[in-house]
Amino acid sequence: MRGLEEIRKIEEALLIVERYEAYLFKRALGIAFIVCGVVFPLTAFMVLHAEPLAGLLNMSSGAFVTFAPTITLLVGMAIILYSFTSAHVVTARMRKTPVKKDIAHMVVLFLVWFVAFYLTNYVPEPYTVVSWLWAGGVASLFSYYILKRENPSWVYPELLIVGVICLTVSVPLLLMRGSQLVEALTFLTFGVSFIAGGFHSLINASKELSESDK
């Protein structure tokens, strides 16, 4: 009986560790989504409207594009990388697994997103703006697939939600006329979908932590 009691305590401890790991990753994912929902539309807006914005700051449009969007994007990416790196370092120490392996997973996800948005540079007008929804949608779905393939228990519906919303809304936008309206709806869809996904992830993260305290 004593042996069974020790096994039960070990199983409970492992369950608490697993839930805390889920909490850390979902929190990092939520932060990343909210940052993406704010930073990416803001960066794109500054690039597309560099000339009038630069005029307000008494700068040349070239200098504005070089500094303002770049700084905004770098700050956003730094926050995302820090969130995921911190979560992976903590969970790796808890599981006593190599930190390099966890960081490798993070790097793969980062590359998926980077490549997806980098490819939008080669999308011709008038589909350039809408292609940002394609990039966000495809990157979300690929991230969902990669995580689930790595571990069947790593199921994050936030990624599916964002991917489906971005790709679905992009279809009617292709048929619309008026670049300003399409641009506004693209930014709105991108921001709302990612911020909603981020809060969904943060709420689920809190639930994981509260369940581990029971």
Secondary structure, DSSP 8 states (H G I E B T S, - for coil): -HHHHHHHHHHHHHHHHHHHHHHHHHHHHHHHHHHHHHHHHHHHHHHHTHHHHHHHTT--HHHHHHHHHHHHHHHHHHHHHHHHHHHHHHHHHHHT--HHHHHHHHHHHHHHHHHHHHGGGG--TTSHHHHHHHHHHHHHHHHHHHHHHH-TT---HHHHHHHHHHHHHHHHHHT---HHHHHHHHHHHHHHHHHHHHHHHHHHHHHHHHHHT-
